[in-house]
């Protein structure tokens, strides 16, 4: 009978062990001492945010008070100065701390960070109302009503600038978590592709440790470790500050628990990437039962009150947009007629919600015989799947190039939104037949197609068919009103940058 020392995991030859094979595995090697890189950028970011939040509170209070002269009635000048310059900003920062707005896992993520700022504003409003009621202070209702609006505006503006600065640093490989990926070849490569897809996420894979032997490994710009060795030995070797366990095939529960024990007090982070992918946080909940953490995944919401509100908002925005953009429509129609004597609009049959056929409105950007010339150009297709794209498509008119680059050609689709065939935000409508949607792609048909969508703010025509489908399915599975607002906000910058617009 053989015994294994605490923390030792016996494995076949060629496999990587998660913990040290020595009896004194709890002793930390100097090579696994906590790197200063992660703590430094988190500390710097928090200091910057605290200063910005403190200043935004003071500015918001001063603006609100300036708009309502009667708001100071009944408050001694000394007390007023203390409230505006110390009491209120300090309370605001403490509430942001309480709602997790300074936690490292939310910094730079946009919606998750901004959601906590919004909750802090609601809490601050409740605190102000409670203090005014109990102390019977004569403060203008206008000041109390406008202060949260200014607070939210200035706070989000400051954090937006701070996030852009963080993204600037991350594009240069700084202010990020450096990951050592641990797992089987398939699991680690999946996490590697996801982590490197968006540099703004702040996740940089610097090494891979395979827990199962494999004959061949793909060529990667980071080292791939094979053979029997302690995972923590490679942390210092690769300059990692976080171990990412990818999936569950290559790492057992006991080994994972011992690894967590071994990393205690070292400053090295431990994250676990579950097999569930492309599922947003609001749909995932952890429920511990007798020490067993159960991961609950809620069904995606594609109907109900939220979607009714989305439909009403879409049609209202479409009606207002058509009215306000009517002068632009007139100028565009005149330009199309002057440069090419064909029709102003182009209507193409596309697939809508549930496979229903719809005719999409667009400004015509191609010559009249574009459909006939398409057959000759199929061999020059620069994308895959059900899409056809060419950077220098000879079918596009001179005016059409500018209309596409500015995305003006898409604006007539507001008519489709007004009649309920499309939405402002949704999957891209494709000019194919219902029966051509096979497999997982059919989930796109659960919702109305949109004028803009996740694919348009993530690369547009530069995306492959696989990436376009992945983004559309992610939207269908994780829709929320805040998600729509985020996409609409990012669409503005995507149009201005004109990346992938052709």
Secondary structure, DSSP 4 states (H G I P E B T S, - for coil): -----TT-----TTPPBSS-SSTTTTSPPGGGSPPHHHHHHHHHHHHHHHHHHHHHHHHHHHHHHHH-GGGGTTS-HHHHHHIIIIIHHHHHHHHHHHTTTT-GGGTT-SHHHHHHHHHHHHHHHHHHHHHHHHHT----HHHHHHHHHHHHHHHHHHHHHHHHHHHHHHTTT-SSEEEEEEE-HHHHHHHHHHHHH-GGG-EEEEEEEESS--S-----SSEEE-SS-BTTHHHHHHT-SEEEEE-SSSS-HHHHHHHHHHHTTT--EEEEE-S--S--GGGEEEEEETTEEEEEEPPP--SSHHHHHHHHHHHHHHHHHHHHTHHHHHHHHHHHHHH--S-SEEEEEEE-GGG-EEEEEEE--B-TTHHHHHHHHGGG--S-TT----TT-TTB-HHHHHHHHTTGGGGGGHHHHHTTS-EEESSPP-SS-GGG--GGGGGGGGS--EEE-TTTTTTGGGS-HHHHHHHHHHHHHH--HHHHHHHHHHHHHHHHHTTT--
